[in-house]
């Protein structure tokens, strides 16, 4: 696995974390709804912006 693909995976999983972790924090009353929406929006853009480059790419 090359270093670029590994970096893209780390970035995309971080974006995925930004869609999951704020939801849990909101349920625990640690963040407000406006913060939840902002973090999840950023996470969605990071995930779709980076995951498209490595998901579905078979080994050649």
N, C-alpha and C positions, 0 to 999 in steps of 0.2 A: 504494500500500500504506500503510495507516495505521500509526501508531506502536505501537499496542497489538498488532497482529498481528506486527509486527517483533520486539517484545519477547518475545512468546510463542514465536516461532521460535528466538530466541537462547537462551531458557531451556530449551526442549525439546531443542535440539541439545546444550546443555551436559549435560543429563541423559543423552543418548545417549552422549556422550563418557565419562560416568561409568560406563557399562557396558562400554565398549571399552578405554579406557586402563588401568584396573586389571588387566585380563586380560593385557595385554602386560607390565605391570610385574611381575606375578606370575610369568610365564614367564621373566623376566630375574632372578628372585630379589631383587627390590627391595622387595616387600611380602609380608606373611604372608597366609595363607589367610583368617584372620578379618578382616583389613582388606579383602581382596578382596570378601568376602561383604557387608561393610557398605557399601562404596562402590557395589557393583553394586545392592544393594537401594535405596539412596538414589537412584541413577540411574534405576532402573525407576519409582519413584514420581514423580520429577520429570518423566520423559518422558511417562508416561501421564497425569499430572495436568495437563500443559500442552499436549501435542500434540493432545489431543482437541478443543481449541477452534479449531484452524486447519487440521488435515488434513481433506481432503474437502469443504472449504467452497469452492464454486465462486464465480467472480466474478459479482456480480449487478448 
